[in-house]
Amino acid sequence: MALVWLLLAPSAAWAQASIAGVVKDGSGAVLPGVTVEASSPALIEKTRSVTTDGTGQYRIVDLAPGTYSVTFTLAGFNS
């Protein structure tokens, strides 16, 4: 049993998460080209950003456990 715990403990310690979704405007149309930023003290670089694809989808991967603030930016729209 101790061996099983030792094998599983490292994977639990390195558990990573992601933030994903689809960006849409008020009418429900998808928005490609939106900059999505996740900020947190849990990140070494403090902020990680991606851009939505042609279908408005985004995924920010390999996030350490913690609290994140997510902002969306596109010219012509409020953040």
C-alpha positions as CSV (number, residue, x, y, z in Angstrom):
1,M,0.0,0.0,0.0
2,A,2.9,2.4,0.8
3,L,4.4,1.8,-2.6
4,V,1.1,2.7,-4.3
5,W,0.9,5.9,-2.4
6,L,4.5,6.8,-3.3
7,L,3.7,6.3,-7.0
8,L,0.5,8.3,-6.9
9,A,1.7,11.2,-4.6
10,P,4.0,12.8,-7.2
11,S,1.2,13.0,-9.8
12,A,-1.1,14.6,-7.2
13,A,1.6,17.1,-6.3
14,W,2.0,18.1,-10.0
15,A,-1.7,18.4,-10.7
16,Q,-2.4,21.1,-13.2
17,A,-5.6,22.7,-14.4
18,S,-6.8,24.7,-17.3
19,I,-9.3,27.4,-18.1
20,A,-11.2,27.0,-21.3
21,G,-14.3,28.4,-23.0
22,V,-15.9,30.2,-26.0
23,V,-16.0,34.0,-26.2
24,K,-19.2,35.5,-27.6
25,D,-20.6,39.0,-27.9
26,G,-24.0,40.2,-26.6
27,S,-25.8,38.8,-29.7
28,G,-24.3,35.3,-29.2
29,A,-21.8,35.6,-32.2
30,V,-18.4,34.0,-31.5
31,L,-15.4,36.4,-31.4
32,P,-12.1,35.2,-32.9
33,G,-8.9,37.1,-32.1
34,V,-9.8,38.0,-28.5
35,T,-6.8,38.1,-26.1
36,V,-7.6,36.1,-23.0
37,E,-5.4,36.6,-20.0
38,A,-5.3,34.6,-16.7
39,S,-3.4,36.4,-13.9
40,S,-2.5,34.9,-10.5
41,P,0.2,35.0,-7.9
42,A,0.3,31.2,-8.4
43,L,1.9,31.7,-11.8
44,I,5.7,32.2,-11.9
45,E,5.1,34.6,-14.9
46,K,2.1,36.2,-13.1
47,T,0.1,36.4,-16.3
48,R,-0.5,33.9,-19.1
49,S,-2.4,34.8,-22.3
50,V,-3.8,33.1,-25.4
51,T,-5.9,34.3,-28.4
52,T,-9.3,32.8,-29.3
53,D,-9.3,30.8,-32.5
54,G,-11.7,31.2,-35.5
55,T,-14.6,29.6,-33.5
56,G,-14.0,31.9,-30.5
57,Q,-12.5,29.0,-28.4
58,Y,-9.6,29.4,-26.0
59,R,-7.7,27.1,-23.6
60,I,-5.1,28.2,-21.0
61,V,-3.3,25.0,-19.9
62,D,-0.9,23.9,-17.2
63,L,-2.2,26.3,-14.5
64,A,-1.0,25.8,-10.9
65,P,-3.7,25.6,-8.2
66,G,-4.8,29.0,-7.1
67,T,-7.2,31.9,-7.6
68,Y,-7.2,33.5,-11.1
69,S,-8.4,36.7,-12.6
70,V,-9.4,36.3,-16.3
71,T,-9.8,39.2,-18.7
72,F,-10.9,39.4,-22.3
73,T,-9.6,42.1,-24.6
74,L,-10.6,42.9,-28.2
75,A,-10.4,46.3,-30.0
76,G,-13.8,48.0,-30.1
77,F,-15.1,46.2,-27.0
78,N,-14.8,46.9,-23.3
79,S,-12.6,44.5,-21.3
